[in-house]
Amino acid sequence: MPSSDSEDFESADEGQSYEKKDRKKRLSSSNYSDNALESDQNVAKSAAQSSNVGKPADKQQDADGWDDFDIDDNDTNIATASDRNDNKSKSSVSTKPAVKESNTGWDDFDDWGQDDGYSNAPREPAKPKLAELDAELNAIKDKMAPTPAPAPAPTGGGWGWSMHSLLNTATAGITTLTSQVSQGITTVLETGIGAPEPEELARKASQIKESKPSSSSNTPSVEQVPESASAQSKDGDGAYLPFGNLISGVTKFVETTGPKVISGGLDTLETIGKKTMEILQDGDPGLVKKRAMLGLSSEDKPVLSQVLREAREKAEQEEDKTEGVVEEKRVVEVVNYENLFNDFDGPVYLEALKLLSSQTSMRIEEQKRTLDAANRQAMEETLEMVVEIYELPEKEEDEDDEPSPEGPKPDAFHERLQAATQDLSIKLQFQPVVKQYKEVLDWLSNTEDVTVDVIYKQAVSSLAQATSLSMHLYHKTSELILASKIRSTVDESTALSQLTVVLRKHISDLAAQFAEKLNSISADNKQQVNEYITNIFLEAGNSSTYLETAFQLALPIIQIGAI
Amino acid sequence: MVDPIFDYQFRLILIGDSTVGKSSLLKYFTDGKFAELSDPTVGVDFFARIIEVQDGTRIKLQLWDTAGQERFRSITKSYYRNSVGALLVYDVCNRSSFEHIPLWMMEAKRHIEPHRPVFALVGCKVDLVGTDNKNGARREVTCEEARLFAEENGLHHVETSAKTGLNVEQAFVLVAQEVYNRIQTGEYKVEDGWDGIKTGFNRPNGMDFNLLEAETVQSTCC
């Protein structure tokens, strides 16, 4: 295309070094970016400040919210699992004294179902269920009585007898079943039906008994039922066994022999049970929390409150985290690796490298097409050979050669870059990336009294910039290798691989230094610091991925030199 | 956003013989500076600037400055594809650089296909004209013949000086406006997988449009 005229023209400057030009260019281009960055930093700073200001107030409010919640059970605003736990156990705690004080616990029972604001959703189905259960219980009692005792008109002896046989049956049933289906029972009994039900049923039973003077002596034991319910299922004996086991037995029967025993109510019961389970499991999969809580309730109340405290703390932490996420989002909106990478022209360099890579691949394919089968085979083998030569060492191997850096770190970095690429017949320009490293180190050593947000932003920005400059380096190296008249596949492969090792190390060094800087700050929010450090290393990983991508993109450039 | 807000990003590529002044033109456009000495471009370099077109729409121009040197010719070919505009740059004091313009234009058309870029013919170094006694810098390309060529090929034409800044801005605004007009008429679209035109970050609503009209672009020579 060019006439001889222009050839002459061009050859005049052919040998000139591009160094100075390139440096100037980078300077100007980085000025542009720096400005953008600076203004952005201000934004970040003010955002961070404002969020710092806002935070204590938020926290205070948050704590208040919890206190309110404690005082006012009708507070229904938050429906987290732990809230429900909180409410549920609170109510079971509050009902317990009622059991002791009044044996006619029926009123309590009704209250119990209503006294919680939260119960609108989760408790409503439980009420009919309990009523249902009472009915069913009676039915079961009746059926389980060996003799067709006239249930509607129970006599003292009749009831006592019935209870006794029921007890035997239930005990037998439960001792085998506890071990076999302890999981199922625990789930159904302790949570599905729940701790309140044993109490209620016990109270009900005691009420029935109390109406009979003969069984009134059992009353004291009734009081202990709720608390020892789970102990009973283990022991399987004791005076208060009947009621605990009765309930277990009933549950089990409902579950297993239900269709035979109670055909009519089962469907309803099942629906209600399922619904209740759903509600109870909502936000508490596997009912882990509730089970833990209720399992402990028989042990001691302090333990229960311990559980509650823990639950609350956990909820508070979650709340904090949610708040933190919102706040973090604000920082993240500003500190976005990809955006910063974009600002430093990283994607443009990468795209240029991609264009170069794909065009070179096309040229290789074109060449391949012009060859006959044998030569094509040979060429493919050559290409394959280059692929084998052209590889990165494992990351672990990087760590071998880290002699104590003599002199200033940027100089050592520069030397490493030069050493890595010394076998290339091209002159590469490392100034931009070395200069940036120097700037980062200066910033780190001269910056004091800054918030963690500022450090974090600087860290991500520095990583993005270093990565971007590395992309530029890969791109320029590829261009120069392509334009070079002397090609050596092995030297080029080694150089690019070594270059990648050096740059990869450089990136992790940057990340480590910023992490160190963050750790050196005595921040009140240690969690935030840790999150930032995690993010920094995450972004460093991101950077490494870019380096590896760029390294791979250069493959065709090496390959075309080999054929 | 970190990036200054813009509505569109256009990618323009500068092509032309070595030493005609592509990099100097870009440097002046993006930095407002002129470097007496500069080294030849290796492969491609990148510049960027945001400008406004006539209705106040903000356009980020991503400018790819290609090496004019022959030894990079096969490399620079790779970079044409994603361009929506091409500035064909010649030196008004270098006849051959003008004579190569048709070749550059064909090269660009071929590599940008199937897309049809906006072309502008940009003469550089008009500041040298008139100081023709010393360094042998005398005008070798008249404005008339350049304009004639531009008209024949449907190009915009402008003569510039990166030293005095004459028409530098116009050279780019001209192309950007034309690209923008073609977007308005539906001739150009934002396409996936083609980076010639991209949409930028949305302007926050309620932001006042700076209705600073770009200067009416006219060929200022002749």
Chai-1 contact restraints between the chains, C-beta under 6 A:
chainA,res_idxA,chainB,res_idxB,connection_type,confidence,min_distance_angstrom,max_distance_angstrom,comment,restraint_id
A,M1,B,L103,contact,1.0,0.0,6.0,A-B,restraint_1
A,D5,B,S96,contact,1.0,0.0,6.0,A-B,restraint_2
A,S6,B,D17,contact,1.0,0.0,6.0,A-B,restraint_3
A,S6,B,S96,contact,1.0,0.0,6.0,A-B,restraint_4
A,E10,B,S18,contact,1.0,0.0,6.0,A-B,restraint_5
A,E10,B,Q69,contact,1.0,0.0,6.0,A-B,restraint_6
A,E10,B,E70,contact,1.0,0.0,6.0,A-B,restraint_7
A,D13,B,P40,contact,1.0,0.0,6.0,A-B,restraint_8
A,Q16,B,D39,contact,1.0,0.0,6.0,A-B,restraint_9
A,Q16,B,P40,contact,1.0,0.0,6.0,A-B,restraint_10
A,Y18,B,D39,contact,1.0,0.0,6.0,A-B,restraint_11
A,Y18,B,V42,contact,1.0,0.0,6.0,A-B,restraint_12
A,K20,B,D39,contact,1.0,0.0,6.0,A-B,restraint_13
A,K21,B,S38,contact,1.0,0.0,6.0,A-B,restraint_14
A,K21,B,D39,contact,1.0,0.0,6.0,A-B,restraint_15
A,K25,B,D45,contact,1.0,0.0,6.0,A-B,restraint_16
A,S28,B,D31,contact,1.0,0.0,6.0,A-B,restraint_17
A,A36,B,V2,contact,1.0,0.0,6.0,A-B,restraint_18
A,D40,B,V2,contact,1.0,0.0,6.0,A-B,restraint_19
A,N339,B,V2,contact,1.0,0.0,6.0,A-B,restraint_20
A,D343,B,V2,contact,1.0,0.0,6.0,A-B,restraint_21
A,D345,B,F46,contact,1.0,0.0,6.0,A-B,restraint_22
A,V348,B,F46,contact,1.0,0.0,6.0,A-B,restraint_23
A,A352,B,V44,contact,1.0,0.0,6.0,A-B,restraint_24
A,L355,B,S78,contact,1.0,0.0,6.0,A-B,restraint_25
A,L355,B,Y79,contact,1.0,0.0,6.0,A-B,restraint_26
A,L356,B,S78,contact,1.0,0.0,6.0,A-B,restraint_27
A,Q359,B,S78,contact,1.0,0.0,6.0,A-B,restraint_28
A,E479,B,G43,contact,1.0,0.0,6.0,A-B,restraint_29
A,E479,B,I75,contact,1.0,0.0,6.0,A-B,restraint_30
A,L482,B,I75,contact,1.0,0.0,6.0,A-B,restraint_31
A,A483,B,R71,contact,1.0,0.0,6.0,A-B,restraint_32
A,A483,B,F72,contact,1.0,0.0,6.0,A-B,restraint_33
